[in-house]
Amino acid sequence: QVQLVESGGGLVQAGGSLRLSCAASGRTGSYGTGWFRQAPGKEREFVAAISQAGGYTSYADSVRGRFTISRDNAKNIVYLHMNSLKPEDTAVYYCASSRTLGWPPGYDYWGQGTQVTVSS
C-alpha cells in the first residue's frame, strides 16, 4: 500500500502563492500522480497531473498558467506550486497516485487533504 500525505496548505491573500507537497511512502512507488481539490458543497475536481518521470503534465483550464506541478523522485515528493491565487481556489487539496505505470495515470491511492484558503 502507498500512503500519501499532503502539506503546505494555509491561508493566503488573493494574488499570493503557496506550494503544496505530496509525500509518498509505502512498499511501492507512487508513479503517475495528480492533484484534486474539493470546495465545500462541491464535487471533487481535477487540478493537475504529472507522469512518473515528469515528462508529461496536464492541467485543468482553471489553473493553467497559474499552477505548476513538479516532482522530485529522489524524495518521493510531488509539488503543486500555486501562483496568483484567487478566492475560488479555496478548497481542500488532495493528491492521488497510480499503483501502475502509464499515462494518463489512474488514481488508486489518495491522501487526506490539506486546506487552502484564499481571502479576498
C-alpha atoms as a printed R data frame, in Angstrom:
    type eleno elety resid chain resno       x      y       z
1   ATOM     1    CA   GLN     A     1   0.000  0.000   0.000
2   ATOM     2    CA   VAL     A     2   1.110  3.543  -0.745
3   ATOM     3    CA   GLN     A     3   0.470  6.303   1.747
4   ATOM     4    CA   LEU     A     4   0.219  9.905   0.568
5   ATOM     5    CA   VAL     A     5   0.480 12.895   2.876
6   ATOM     6    CA   GLU     A     6  -0.247 16.429   1.698
7   ATOM     7    CA   SER     A     7   1.186 19.501   3.365
8   ATOM     8    CA   GLY     A     8   1.729 23.180   2.698
9   ATOM     9    CA   GLY     A     9  -1.821 24.447   2.806
10  ATOM    10    CA   GLY     A    10  -2.810 27.550   4.678
11  ATOM    11    CA   LEU     A    11  -4.371 30.980   4.484
12  ATOM    12    CA   VAL     A    12  -3.186 33.357   1.800
13  ATOM    13    CA   GLN     A    13  -4.476 36.591   0.318
14  ATOM    14    CA   ALA     A    14  -5.681 36.774  -3.255
15  ATOM    15    CA   GLY     A    15  -2.739 37.133  -5.600
16  ATOM    16    CA   GLY     A    16  -0.436 35.241  -3.284
17  ATOM    17    CA   SER     A    17   1.313 31.915  -3.677
18  ATOM    18    CA   LEU     A    18   1.542 28.577  -1.919
19  ATOM    19    CA   ARG     A    19   3.464 25.384  -2.532
20  ATOM    20    CA   LEU     A    20   1.783 22.116  -1.696
21  ATOM    21    CA   SER     A    21   3.716 18.908  -1.191
22  ATOM    22    CA   CYS     A    22   2.604 15.313  -1.555
23  ATOM    23    CA   ALA     A    23   4.939 12.860   0.132
24  ATOM    24    CA   ALA     A    24   4.601  9.204  -0.799
25  ATOM    25    CA   SER     A    25   5.656  6.257   1.290
26  ATOM    26    CA   GLY     A    26   4.992  2.556   1.372
27  ATOM    27    CA   ARG     A    27   6.062 -0.590  -0.358
28  ATOM    28    CA   THR     A    28   5.752  0.723  -3.932
29  ATOM    29    CA   GLY     A    29   6.382  3.917  -5.835
30  ATOM    30    CA   SER     A    30   3.644  6.436  -6.487
31  ATOM    31    CA   TYR     A    31   4.062  6.510 -10.284
32  ATOM    32    CA   GLY     A    32   1.746  8.985 -12.030
33  ATOM    33    CA   THR     A    33   0.304 11.491  -9.577
34  ATOM    34    CA   GLY     A    34  -2.431 14.084  -9.686
35  ATOM    35    CA   TRP     A    35  -3.787 16.898  -7.585
36  ATOM    36    CA   PHE     A    36  -7.501 17.356  -6.983
37  ATOM    37    CA   ARG     A    37  -9.481 19.822  -4.943
38  ATOM    38    CA   GLN     A    38 -12.880 19.953  -3.323
39  ATOM    39    CA   ALA     A    39 -14.617 23.090  -2.124
40  ATOM    40    CA   PRO     A    40 -17.390 22.931   0.494
41  ATOM    41    CA   GLY     A    41 -20.593 21.635  -1.034
42  ATOM    42    CA   LYS     A    42 -18.967 20.943  -4.391
43  ATOM    43    CA   GLU     A    43 -17.682 17.866  -6.175
44  ATOM    44    CA   ARG     A    44 -14.033 16.989  -6.255
45  ATOM    45    CA   GLU     A    45 -12.333 18.308  -9.382
46  ATOM    46    CA   PHE     A    46  -9.112 17.610 -11.205
47  ATOM    47    CA   VAL     A    47  -6.337 20.191 -10.903
48  ATOM    48    CA   ALA     A    48  -3.113 18.816 -12.385
49  ATOM    49    CA   ALA     A    49  -1.235 15.590 -13.053
50  ATOM    50    CA   ILE     A    50   2.329 14.531 -13.733
51  ATOM    51    CA   SER     A    51   3.793 11.321 -15.120
52  ATOM    52    CA   GLN     A    52   6.165  9.176 -13.109
53  ATOM    53    CA   ALA     A    53   9.282 10.569 -14.759
54  ATOM    54    CA   GLY     A    54   7.873 14.086 -15.037
55  ATOM    55    CA   GLY     A    55   7.846 14.150 -18.827
56  ATOM    56    CA   TYR     A    56   4.110 14.699 -19.146
57  ATOM    57    CA   THR     A    57   1.888 17.135 -17.303
58  ATOM    58    CA   SER     A    58  -1.750 18.062 -17.537
59  ATOM    59    CA   TYR     A    59  -3.695 20.978 -16.063
60  ATOM    60    CA   ALA     A    60  -7.278 21.983 -15.603
61  ATOM    61    CA   ASP     A    61  -8.210 25.034 -17.645
62  ATOM    62    CA   SER     A    62  -8.977 26.939 -14.466
63  ATOM    63    CA   VAL     A    63  -5.390 26.716 -13.215
64  ATOM    64    CA   ARG     A    64  -3.292 26.521 -16.374
65  ATOM    65    CA   GLY     A    65  -0.681 29.262 -16.370
66  ATOM    66    CA   ARG     A    66  -1.013 29.806 -12.630
67  ATOM    67    CA   PHE     A    67  -0.214 26.391 -11.142
68  ATOM    68    CA   THR     A    68   2.798 24.193 -11.831
69  ATOM    69    CA   ILE     A    69   3.104 20.539 -10.927
70  ATOM    70    CA   SER     A    70   6.544 19.007 -10.457
71  ATOM    71    CA   ARG     A    71   8.168 16.099  -8.693
72  ATOM    72    CA   ASP     A    72  11.373 15.053  -7.005
73  ATOM    73    CA   ASN     A    73  11.530 11.286  -7.317
74  ATOM    74    CA   ALA     A    74  14.630 11.053  -5.138
75  ATOM    75    CA   LYS     A    75  12.483 12.372  -2.298
76  ATOM    76    CA   ASN     A    76   9.200 10.798  -3.425
77  ATOM    77    CA   ILE     A    77   7.521 14.192  -3.330
78  ATOM    78    CA   VAL     A    78   5.156 15.780  -5.832
79  ATOM    79    CA   TYR     A    79   4.692 19.524  -5.629
80  ATOM    80    CA   LEU     A    80   1.962 21.894  -6.676
81  ATOM    81    CA   HIS     A    81   3.180 25.466  -6.986
82  ATOM    82    CA   MET     A    82   0.187 27.780  -6.900
83  ATOM    83    CA   ASN     A    83   0.588 31.376  -8.008
84  ATOM    84    CA   SER     A    84  -1.848 34.245  -8.478
85  ATOM    85    CA   LEU     A    85  -4.294 32.573  -6.152
86  ATOM    86    CA   LYS     A    86  -7.949 33.503  -6.317
87  ATOM    87    CA   PRO     A    87 -10.720 33.098  -3.740
88  ATOM    88    CA   GLU     A    88 -12.268 30.439  -5.974
89  ATOM    89    CA   ASP     A    89  -9.141 28.341  -5.433
90  ATOM    90    CA   THR     A    90 -10.236 27.837  -1.832
91  ATOM    91    CA   ALA     A    91 -10.662 24.106  -1.269
92  ATOM    92    CA   VAL     A    92  -9.213 21.034   0.325
93  ATOM    93    CA   TYR     A    93  -6.454 19.833  -1.974
94  ATOM    94    CA   TYR     A    94  -5.770 16.123  -2.346
95  ATOM    95    CA   CYS     A    95  -3.026 14.245  -4.108
96  ATOM    96    CA   ALA     A    96  -3.651 10.872  -5.671
97  ATOM    97    CA   SER     A    97  -1.332  8.362  -7.312
98  ATOM    98    CA   SER     A    98  -1.496  5.325  -9.525
99  ATOM    99    CA   ARG     A    99  -0.257  1.908  -8.482
100 ATOM   100    CA   THR     A   100   0.897  1.185 -12.037
101 ATOM   101    CA   LEU     A   101   2.960  2.900 -14.701
102 ATOM   102    CA   GLY     A   102   1.229  4.588 -17.598
103 ATOM   103    CA   TRP     A   103  -0.279  7.801 -18.881
104 ATOM   104    CA   PRO     A   104  -2.704  9.168 -18.059
105 ATOM   105    CA   PRO     A   105  -2.421  7.921 -14.503
106 ATOM   106    CA   GLY     A   106  -5.069  6.114 -12.591
107 ATOM   107    CA   TYR     A   107  -5.826  7.213  -9.065
108 ATOM   108    CA   ASP     A   108  -5.589  4.290  -6.695
109 ATOM   109    CA   TYR     A   109  -4.186  5.992  -3.606
110 ATOM   110    CA   TRP     A   110  -5.398  9.215  -2.009
111 ATOM   111    CA   GLY     A   111  -4.066 11.491   0.681
112 ATOM   112    CA   GLN     A   112  -6.058 13.050   3.494
113 ATOM   113    CA   GLY     A   113  -6.026 16.542   2.021
114 ATOM   114    CA   THR     A   114  -4.683 19.938   3.003
115 ATOM   115    CA   GLN     A   115  -6.779 23.084   3.324
116 ATOM   116    CA   VAL     A   116  -6.073 26.073   1.109
117 ATOM   117    CA   THR     A   117  -7.979 29.252   1.897
118 ATOM   118    CA   VAL     A   118  -7.628 32.337  -0.285
119 ATOM   119    CA   SER     A   119  -9.040 35.532   1.152
120 ATOM   120    CA   SER     A   120 -10.237 38.462  -0.912
